[in-house]
Amino acid sequence: MYALAFMLFFVSPLHARALSLSEACGKAVEYDAKYRAAEADNFVQREEIAKARSSFRPNLSISAARGRSATESVSMVTDVTNDLFYNTQNYSVVLKQSVFNLSNFASYSQAKAVASKSDALLQSEYASLMVRTLDAYINVLYAGDNLEFSRAHVDASKLQLEQAKHRLVSGYGTITEISEAQASYDMALAEGLEFHNYLELNRRELENIVGIYSGVIFG
């Protein structure tokens, strides 16, 4: 049982990868669904400004038509009918420019207002995402430090237990010393498992934000 508990929080996950704070922030921007939705909405609203602005630009249209016509003439003198066939071709170029259109100005102003609101929402989502990422990252660091301290505590308690056993064998120790050292070692293991579980919980919370399960973290 002690060996299993020792292995549980002393062995780092093999599939965990190192992740710096700057990389965590970058991954969060790419992975977080709420921020990506705000980013997509902002892109759409920016496109609406371009569409509204296009109504102020000149409108050029070109058309062409081709056909075949026929005329019929009758001579009053000879009473002879003549048919005449000919081809027709028509081309037109029309350039329109709106001098003032209140509806176009209203649409453009509305598009800019909606886009400005979308910009503010995107900035707010970004700030919120960075706070959540930093908070989760620091929690992992803090939990990792606690686990390292706990590992040192377990090592020290284990050494004390071994020394107590050695003194008993040598005739200098007592059963009470061994019992106390064993209790201290058991408590250190239990505390270490709690710190291990706490670190695992915080790793998973960071993973939910950045999309990567991170074991070793460096600044």
C-alpha positions as CSV (number, residue, x, y, z in Angstrom):
1,M,0.0,0.0,0.0
2,Y,2.8,2.4,0.9
3,A,4.6,1.6,-2.3
4,L,1.5,2.3,-4.3
5,A,0.8,5.6,-2.5
6,F,4.5,6.6,-3.0
7,M,4.3,5.9,-6.8
8,L,1.0,7.8,-7.2
9,F,2.4,11.2,-6.5
10,F,6.1,10.8,-7.1
11,V,5.8,9.7,-10.8
12,S,4.9,12.4,-13.3
13,P,2.4,11.5,-16.1
14,L,4.2,10.4,-19.2
15,H,1.8,12.2,-21.6
16,A,2.2,15.6,-19.9
17,R,4.2,18.2,-21.7
18,A,6.0,21.4,-20.7
19,L,4.1,24.6,-21.1
20,S,5.3,28.2,-20.6
21,L,3.0,31.0,-19.6
22,S,3.2,32.8,-22.9
23,E,2.5,29.5,-24.7
24,A,-0.5,28.9,-22.4
25,C,-1.9,32.3,-23.3
26,G,-1.5,31.7,-27.0
27,K,-3.1,28.2,-26.8
28,A,-6.0,29.6,-24.8
29,V,-6.7,32.1,-27.6
30,E,-6.8,29.3,-30.1
31,Y,-8.8,26.8,-28.0
32,D,-11.3,28.7,-25.9
33,A,-14.7,28.3,-27.4
34,K,-16.2,31.5,-25.9
35,Y,-13.4,33.7,-27.2
36,R,-13.4,32.1,-30.6
37,A,-17.2,32.8,-30.9
38,A,-16.6,36.5,-30.0
39,E,-13.8,36.6,-32.5
40,A,-16.0,35.1,-35.3
41,D,-18.8,37.6,-34.5
42,N,-16.3,40.5,-34.6
43,F,-15.1,39.4,-38.1
44,V,-18.7,39.3,-39.3
45,Q,-19.5,42.7,-38.0
46,R,-16.4,44.1,-39.6
47,E,-17.5,42.7,-42.9
48,E,-20.8,44.5,-42.5
49,I,-19.0,47.8,-42.3
50,A,-17.3,47.1,-45.7
51,K,-20.7,46.2,-47.2
52,A,-22.3,49.4,-46.0
53,R,-19.3,51.5,-47.2
54,S,-19.7,50.0,-50.7
55,S,-23.0,51.8,-51.1
56,F,-21.1,55.1,-51.4
57,R,-19.0,53.9,-54.3
58,P,-19.9,54.4,-58.0
59,N,-21.9,51.7,-59.6
60,L,-20.8,50.8,-63.1
61,S,-23.0,48.5,-65.3
62,I,-22.2,47.4,-68.9
63,S,-24.7,45.6,-71.1
64,A,-24.7,44.4,-74.7
65,A,-27.4,43.1,-77.0
66,R,-27.3,41.5,-80.4
67,G,-30.3,40.7,-82.7
68,R,-31.5,40.3,-86.2
69,S,-34.3,42.4,-87.7
70,A,-36.3,42.3,-91.0
71,T,-38.2,45.0,-92.9
72,E,-40.7,44.5,-95.7
73,S,-41.4,47.1,-98.5
74,V,-44.0,47.0,-101.3
75,S,-43.6,49.0,-104.5
76,M,-46.7,50.9,-105.5
77,V,-45.7,50.8,-109.1
78,T,-44.6,47.2,-109.7
79,D,-46.5,45.7,-106.7
80,V,-43.4,43.8,-105.8
81,T,-42.6,43.0,-102.2
82,N,-39.0,43.2,-101.0
83,D,-37.7,41.7,-97.7
84,L,-34.6,43.2,-96.1
85,F,-32.8,41.5,-93.3
86,Y,-30.0,43.1,-91.1
87,N,-28.2,42.5,-87.8
88,T,-28.5,44.8,-84.8
89,Q,-26.0,45.4,-82.0
90,N,-26.5,47.6,-79.0
91,Y,-24.0,48.4,-76.2
92,S,-24.5,50.6,-73.2
93,V,-22.3,51.7,-70.3
94,V,-24.1,53.2,-67.2
95,L,-22.3,54.9,-64.3
96,K,-24.3,55.8,-61.3
97,Q,-23.1,57.7,-58.2
98,S,-25.3,58.5,-55.3
99,V,-24.8,62.1,-54.3
100,F,-26.7,61.8,-51.0
101,N,-28.7,58.9,-49.6
102,L,-29.8,59.1,-46.1
103,S,-30.6,55.4,-45.9
104,N,-27.0,54.5,-46.9
105,F,-25.6,56.8,-44.2
106,A,-27.9,55.3,-41.6
107,S,-26.9,51.8,-42.6
108,Y,-23.2,52.7,-42.5
109,S,-23.5,54.4,-39.0
110,Q,-25.4,51.4,-37.7
111,A,-22.8,49.0,-39.0
112,K,-20.0,51.0,-37.3
113,A,-21.9,51.1,-34.0
114,V,-22.5,47.3,-34.0
115,A,-18.8,46.7,-34.9
116,S,-17.6,49.0,-32.1
117,K,-19.8,47.1,-29.6
118,S,-18.4,43.8,-31.0
119,D,-14.8,45.2,-30.6
120,A,-15.5,46.0,-26.9
121,L,-17.0,42.5,-26.4
122,L,-14.0,40.9,-28.0
123,Q,-11.5,42.9,-25.8
124,S,-13.5,42.0,-22.7
125,E,-13.5,38.3,-23.6
126,Y,-9.8,38.5,-24.2
127,A,-9.1,40.1,-20.9
128,S,-11.3,37.6,-19.1
129,L,-9.6,34.7,-20.9
130,M,-6.1,36.0,-19.9
131,V,-7.2,36.3,-16.3
132,R,-8.6,32.7,-16.3
133,T,-5.5,31.4,-18.0
134,L,-3.1,33.2,-15.6
135,D,-5.2,32.0,-12.6
136,A,-5.2,28.4,-13.7
137,Y,-1.5,28.5,-14.5
138,I,-0.5,30.0,-11.1
139,N,-2.7,27.4,-9.4
140,V,-0.7,24.6,-11.2
141,L,2.5,26.2,-10.2
142,Y,1.4,26.5,-6.6
143,A,0.1,22.9,-6.5
144,G,3.4,21.7,-8.0
145,D,5.4,23.6,-5.3
146,N,3.3,22.0,-2.6
147,L,3.8,18.6,-4.1
148,E,7.6,19.1,-4.2
149,F,7.6,20.1,-0.6
150,S,5.5,17.1,0.2
151,R,7.9,14.8,-1.5
152,A,10.8,16.2,0.6
153,H,8.7,15.7,3.7
154,V,8.0,12.1,2.7
155,D,11.7,11.5,2.1
156,A,12.6,13.0,5.5
157,S,9.9,11.0,7.3
158,K,11.0,7.8,5.6
159,L,14.6,8.4,6.6
160,Q,13.6,9.0,10.2
161,L,11.6,5.7,10.2
162,E,14.6,3.8,8.8
163,Q,16.9,5.4,11.4
164,A,14.5,4.5,14.2
165,K,14.4,0.9,13.1
166,H,18.2,0.9,12.9
167,R,18.5,2.2,16.4
168,L,16.2,-0.4,17.7
169,V,18.2,-3.2,16.0
170,S,21.4,-1.6,17.5
171,G,19.8,-1.6,21.0
172,Y,19.5,2.2,21.3
173,G,16.0,2.8,20.1
174,T,12.5,2.0,21.3
175,I,9.3,0.7,19.8
176,T,7.7,4.0,20.6
177,E,10.2,5.8,18.4
178,I,9.4,3.5,15.6
179,S,5.6,4.0,16.1
180,E,6.0,7.7,16.1
181,A,8.2,7.7,13.0
182,Q,5.8,5.4,11.2
183,A,2.8,7.6,12.0
184,S,4.8,10.6,10.7
185,Y,5.6,8.8,7.5
186,D,2.0,7.7,7.0
187,M,0.8,11.2,7.6
188,A,3.4,12.6,5.1
189,L,2.2,10.0,2.5
190,A,-1.5,10.9,3.0
191,E,-0.7,14.6,2.7
192,G,1.3,13.9,-0.4
193,L,-1.6,12.1,-2.0
194,E,-3.8,15.1,-1.3
195,F,-1.3,17.5,-2.9
196,H,-1.0,15.1,-5.9
197,N,-4.8,15.1,-6.4
198,Y,-4.9,18.9,-6.0
199,L,-2.2,19.3,-8.7
200,E,-4.0,16.9,-11.0
201,L,-7.3,18.9,-10.5
202,N,-5.5,22.1,-11.4
203,R,-3.8,20.6,-14.4
204,R,-7.2,19.5,-15.7
205,E,-8.7,23.0,-15.2
206,L,-5.8,24.5,-17.1
207,E,-6.3,21.9,-19.8
208,N,-10.0,22.9,-20.2
209,I,-8.7,26.4,-21.1
210,V,-5.7,25.8,-23.3
211,G,-6.5,22.3,-24.6
212,I,-3.2,20.8,-23.5
213,Y,-2.6,18.6,-20.5
214,S,0.6,20.1,-18.9
215,G,2.7,18.3,-16.4
216,V,6.0,20.2,-16.0
217,I,5.5,24.0,-16.2
218,F,8.3,26.6,-16.4
219,G,8.2,30.3,-16.7
